[in-house]
Amino acid sequence: MSESIEKVKCLIIGSGPAGYTAAIYAARANMKPVLYQGMQPGGQLTTTNEVENFPGYPQGITGPEMMIELQKQAERFEADIRDGWITKVDFSGDVHKVWVNDVKEIHCDTVIISTGASAKYLGIDSEQKYLKLGGGVSACAVCDGFFYRNQEVVIVGAGDSACEEAHYLSKLCKKVTMLVRRDEFRASKIMADRVMNTENIEILFNTETDEVLGDGQVVTGVRVFNNKTNEKHEIPATGFFVAIGHKPNTDIFKEYLKLDETGYIINVPGTSKTNVEGVFVSGDAADHVYRQAVTAAGTGCMAALDAERYLAAKDSTFEISTSTYN
Ligand SMILES: Cc1cc2nc3c(=O)[nH]c(=O)nc-3n(C[C@H](O)[C@H](O)[C@H](O)COP(=O)(O)OP(=O)(O)OC[C@H]3O[C@@H](n4cnc5c(N)ncnc54)[C@H](O)[C@@H]3O)c2cc1C
């Protein structure tokens, strides 16, 4: 083995709530975890101002602050948190190989994948401007809908998730306008029927976003156009929700791991195990249903416990740490 190859017991890929929680558990179980943060240290929550639904913060907390706290908690137990990006993996043998920034090779007894998912946006300038300002653009109705209670919002999307999110918003908001690009939904009939039968949801078919309007700080409306007639009109709204899907960050694993048709890693139900022994998955990389920080953290815990049990079964000198359960 070349000297430049590092050997680690537990490698964690990703620094969102799943990765840091896995690091806390793995470090306390004496697995000496090494965690690579990737291009977005702290993960998706670093793009949001207010997190009000993570237990333990009665006054709420900003996403970036919460992620710094999780990082500090993992470091308190001496998890080795590093800058760097895993660019390649080889899970074909007993030892799992990963490469950092295409250069550094690491051999791992266990790997915990916590690479999350990225919400898709339309990509228009005004959307990105108010997204960055935290001024009313969101890709998560369950996370942010509460901030628009009794207000008017617009949601873009036509699939099952978009229908579910529109329905969720309809229970909080005065009015929800749903923009559907084609002349029909992509969603299942039952989901489409549900939004069509909800009184305070107005559906505009053949309609796309021209611009998100605002006062420079917050969203005040949306200018839309009909893609058949090119007619434009403005809709007053304080919130603009984008529900056009997520892309799980799993491309580098597809040669070795079973993924579903949209790229989410398939885990053994009720566990964090993948189809490769010693490789575990947590958080949004395997979850297209819940997509919440608290569920990501929960599955990060599961992955560390599963990895610990795997190591104990493989190596009789590695004892399951009682501190994990304290
Ligand atoms: C705008 C917004 C607001 C939200 N608000 C809330 C909220 O209020 N409450 C809530 O519960 N949830 C909220 N969510 C959802 C929540 O952020 C996610 O469910 C959660 O962050 C998922 O955690 P994760 O650890 O699985 O992955 P992520 O947070 O997506 O983190 C993934 C990590 O993996 C790293 N990574 C990816 N690929 C690689 C690689 N190849 N090598 C190394 N590292 C890699 C990234 O750098 C990142 O650190 C929000 C999401 C968004 C987009």
The ligand as an SDF file (V2000), in Angstrom:
LIG
                    3D

 53 58  0  0  0  0  0  0  0  0999 V2000
  -34.4540   26.8100    1.5530 C   0  0  0  0  0  0  0  0  0  0  0  0
  -34.6160   25.5920    2.4310 C   0  0  0  0  0  0  0  0  0  0  0  0
  -35.1710   25.7320    3.6910 C   0  0  0  0  0  0  0  0  0  0  0  0
  -35.3170   24.6320    4.5140 C   0  0  0  0  0  0  0  0  0  0  0  0
  -35.8420   24.8170    5.7490 N   0  0  0  0  0  0  0  0  0  0  0  0
  -35.9930   23.7460    6.5630 C   0  0  0  0  0  0  0  0  0  0  0  0
  -36.5430   23.9140    7.8760 C   0  0  0  0  0  0  0  0  0  0  0  0
  -36.9180   25.0270    8.2810 O   0  0  0  0  0  0  0  0  0  0  0  0
  -36.6560   22.8080    8.6420 N   0  0  0  0  0  0  0  0  0  0  0  0
  -36.2860   21.5520    8.2060 C   0  0  0  0  0  0  0  0  0  0  0  0
  -36.4040   20.5830    8.9690 O   0  0  0  0  0  0  0  0  0  0  0  0
  -35.7640   21.3740    6.9800 N   0  0  0  0  0  0  0  0  0  0  0  0
  -35.6180   22.4350    6.1550 C   0  0  0  0  0  0  0  0  0  0  0  0
  -35.1140   22.2540    4.8860 N   0  0  0  0  0  0  0  0  0  0  0  0
  -34.7630   20.8970    4.4640 C   0  0  0  0  0  0  0  0  0  0  0  0
  -33.4030   20.5170    5.0710 C   0  0  0  0  0  0  0  0  0  0  0  0
  -32.4770   21.5270    4.7880 O   0  0  0  0  0  0  0  0  0  0  0  0
  -32.9290   19.1760    4.5190 C   0  0  0  0  0  0  0  0  0  0  0  0
  -33.9120   18.1910    4.7060 O   0  0  0  0  0  0  0  0  0  0  0  0
  -31.6410   18.7390    5.2270 C   0  0  0  0  0  0  0  0  0  0  0  0
  -30.6600   19.7410    5.1330 O   0  0  0  0  0  0  0  0  0  0  0  0
  -31.1020   17.4420    4.6400 C   0  0  0  0  0  0  0  0  0  0  0  0
  -29.9280   17.1430    5.3170 O   0  0  0  0  0  0  0  0  0  0  0  0
  -28.8010   16.1920    4.7350 P   0  0  0  0  0  0  0  0  0  0  0  0
  -27.7850   16.1080    5.8050 O   0  0  0  0  0  0  0  0  0  0  0  0
  -29.3960   14.9640    4.2070 O   0  0  0  0  0  0  0  0  0  0  0  0
  -28.2130   16.9370    3.4580 O   0  0  0  0  0  0  0  0  0  0  0  0
  -27.8550   18.4200    3.0460 P   0  0  0  0  0  0  0  0  0  0  0  0
  -28.2750   19.4260    4.0340 O   0  0  0  0  0  0  0  0  0  0  0  0
  -28.3660   18.5400    1.6470 O   0  0  0  0  0  0  0  0  0  0  0  0
  -26.2630   18.4080    3.0120 O   0  0  0  0  0  0  0  0  0  0  0  0
  -25.5670   17.6600    2.0660 C   0  0  0  0  0  0  0  0  0  0  0  0
  -24.0860   17.8060    2.3320 C   0  0  0  0  0  0  0  0  0  0  0  0
  -23.3840   16.9120    1.4990 O   0  0  0  0  0  0  0  0  0  0  0  0
  -22.2480   17.5610    0.9630 C   0  0  0  0  0  0  0  0  0  0  0  0
  -21.8710   16.8440   -0.2500 N   0  0  0  0  0  0  0  0  0  0  0  0
  -22.6110   16.5670   -1.3510 C   0  0  0  0  0  0  0  0  0  0  0  0
  -21.8950   15.8610   -2.2340 N   0  0  0  0  0  0  0  0  0  0  0  0
  -20.6630   15.6780   -1.6710 C   0  0  0  0  0  0  0  0  0  0  0  0
  -19.4640   15.0270   -2.0900 C   0  0  0  0  0  0  0  0  0  0  0  0
  -19.3840   14.4060   -3.2600 N   0  0  0  0  0  0  0  0  0  0  0  0
  -18.4000   15.0600   -1.2580 N   0  0  0  0  0  0  0  0  0  0  0  0
  -18.4610   15.6660   -0.0510 C   0  0  0  0  0  0  0  0  0  0  0  0
  -19.5710   16.2770    0.4000 N   0  0  0  0  0  0  0  0  0  0  0  0
  -20.6530   16.2920   -0.4070 C   0  0  0  0  0  0  0  0  0  0  0  0
  -22.6910   19.0020    0.7730 C   0  0  0  0  0  0  0  0  0  0  0  0
  -21.5650   19.8690    0.7220 O   0  0  0  0  0  0  0  0  0  0  0  0
  -23.5150   19.1920    2.0510 C   0  0  0  0  0  0  0  0  0  0  0  0
  -22.6720   19.5520    3.1120 O   0  0  0  0  0  0  0  0  0  0  0  0
  -34.9260   23.3490    4.0520 C   0  0  0  0  0  0  0  0  0  0  0  0
  -34.3690   23.1940    2.7830 C   0  0  0  0  0  0  0  0  0  0  0  0
  -34.2030   24.2980    1.9790 C   0  0  0  0  0  0  0  0  0  0  0  0
  -33.5850   24.1350    0.6050 C   0  0  0  0  0  0  0  0  0  0  0  0
  1  2  1  0
  2  3  1  0
  2 52  2  0
  3  4  2  0
  4  5  1  0
  4 50  1  0
  5  6  2  0
  6  7  1  0
  6 13  1  0
  7  8  2  0
  7  9  1  0
  9 10  1  0
 10 11  2  0
 10 12  1  0
 12 13  2  0
 13 14  1  0
 14 15  1  0
 14 50  1  0
 15 16  1  0
 16 17  1  0
 16 18  1  0
 18 19  1  0
 18 20  1  0
 20 21  1  0
 20 22  1  0
 22 23  1  0
 23 24  1  0
 24 25  2  0
 24 26  1  0
 24 27  1  0
 27 28  1  0
 28 29  2  0
 28 30  1  0
 28 31  1  0
 31 32  1  0
 32 33  1  0
 33 34  1  0
 33 48  1  0
 34 35  1  0
 35 36  1  0
 35 46  1  0
 36 37  1  0
 36 45  1  0
 37 38  2  0
 38 39  1  0
 39 40  1  0
 39 45  2  0
 40 41  1  0
 40 42  2  0
 42 43  1  0
 43 44  2  0
 44 45  1  0
 46 47  1  0
 46 48  1  0
 48 49  1  0
 50 51  2  0
 51 52  1  0
 52 53  1  0
M  END
$$$$
